[in-house]
Amino acid sequence: MIKHKIGNLAFLYFVIAISLILIYWLGQENLDFITLFSYAAFIIIPGLAALSATISLKESGRTWRSRYFRIWLYFSLGTFAWFAAEAIWVVYAIFLNIEIPYPSSADIFYMVGNLSFLTGLIVYFYSFANPFFQMKHLKKISPILVAVGILLSYFCLSLSPLLAQESAFKELVDSFYLFTDSAMIIFATLSFIVFKGQERVGAVYSILCPGVILWAVGDLLFTQSDLFGTYYNGALLELLYLFGYLMISLAFLIHRREF
């Protein structure tokens, strides 16, 4: 019964994802429409993730003394912070006529969200990843980690000349996101490899970790497009954020049913 309900949830989220792809793809022909749709999507989809986190925490029945509960509390706080950031961004854009409010007060919540998710990933990995130190996992992880590290290093270094042209404050903000996004991608990748085959938690992390990776990759691409001056509300790269929120939301709901 539980697996059937999870399957239905996964199918619903899949339909939402396909709908988003179609709307964003076709909407590029009408920038006024896709801009307004983007504002709505970045309230509804992150709001759905925040609601899922609230339901999961409320029904978990665990206490602060539980390390596992504390780790998922980090993920929940990160989700709430990202939702608040998206809402503030929309307020800036609609009511203050600041189309790209970056950096702004919204970044306080984006930063809190990044740090919360990164903390949760690191604490969980080092608390429960004893299999990581077994040779079979090292053989799987090492080449993937090296490849991811090389790609992220190349991406960040390629932006260095553009960062140097920014104000000191903007350069600091951009550097924070480049570092935390890269760290989230690395630890989410490690966690996915190590935990995906484990009973119960494997199903959750097989969805949560790719969701975090998608979100962080989208954020890296936002930083790049902002530096090049090519970002606009409704850009196709926003799909990575939205898919990330959908997968994080689904992970919370599966976590609620499994635990």
Secondary structure as UniProt FT lines:
FT   HELIX           2..27
FT   TURN            28..29
FT   HELIX           31..58
FT   TURN            59..60
FT   TURN            64..65
FT   HELIX           67..95
FT   HELIX           106..128
FT   HELIX           130..133
FT   HELIX           135..158
FT   HELIX           160..163
FT   TURN            164..165
FT   HELIX           168..195
FT   TURN            196..197
FT   TURN            199..200
FT   HELIX           201..228
FT   TURN            233..234
FT   TURN            236..237
FT   HELIX           238..258
//
